[in-house]
Amino acid sequence: MNLDKEEKELLESYENDEWVPVKDLDKKKIEYQLIARNTALKNRRINVRLSEKDLSNLKAKSLEEGLPYQTLVASIIHKYVAGKFKEV
């Protein structure tokens, strides 16, 4: 199995019986589904001017990632504002 550091930590904590059951699981599922739905809701548009070269490079990167370039841009912005953007 080829696991990254975070996956290894999760597997180790599970194997060490560190996980505890969630009280009111059905209620929690509904709560987190609502949070996910509201987080994924894209109800605003923006217009951004880019150089032709940047747009071409962005589209090339999106092909590498296997997703539409606008989705890639939205993901980059979301990660940045959430403080989770990691440059590779």
N, C-alpha and C positions, 0 to 999 in steps of 0.2 A: 504494500500500500504506500502511495506517495502522498503524504500529508504535510501541509505547511505547519508552522509553529502553533498557530491558533487552533488548528484542527487536532494537533497532537495533545495540546493542553485540555481541550474539551473531552477527547477520548480518555485521557488519563483521569480526569475528574469523574467521568462516568464510571470507569472501571473501579475507582476507589469509593464508589457509593456515596459521592458527595452531592448527588442530585436529590432534591426533595419534591414530593408531589405538590401540585398547585391546588390550593383550595378553590372551590367553585370553578372548575376547569371550563365548563360550558360558558359561564359568564365571562371569564377571562378571554376565551376564544373570540366571542362576539366583540368585546372591547378592543382587542388588538386588530381584528378584522376592520373595524370602523377606523381605527387610527391609520392602518395601512391604506385603506380606501381614500381617506382624506389627504394622506401624504402623497399618494400617487395622482391625485386630482390635478389636472393641468388646465387651469381655467384662465390663464393670462398669456398674452402674446407679447413678444418684444421684437424689435427690429434692430439688427446690428449690422454695421458695415464692416466688411473684412476685405483684406487684399485678396486678389485672385489667387495668389500663391498660397496664402493661409487656408483659403477655402479648399483648394485642391489637396493640400496636405491633410486637412481635416477629413475630407471625403476618403482619402487613401487610408487614413487611420481607422475610419469607421468600417471600411471593407475588411481590414485586418481583424477588427473586433467582431465583425459579423452583425452589425446593427446599423440602422439608418443614422446619417450624420447628425440630424437634429436631435435624435435620442442621445447620441454621444455628447453633444453640447449640453443638453439638459442635465445629463448625469454628471458632467464635469462641474457645472455650476452648482448643482445640489451638493456634491461632495465638498466643494470649496466653502460654501456658506455654512455647511454643517461642521467645518473644521476637520474633515476626514480626507481631504485631498492629499494623495501621496504621489509625488513625482517618482517615476521609475527610472 
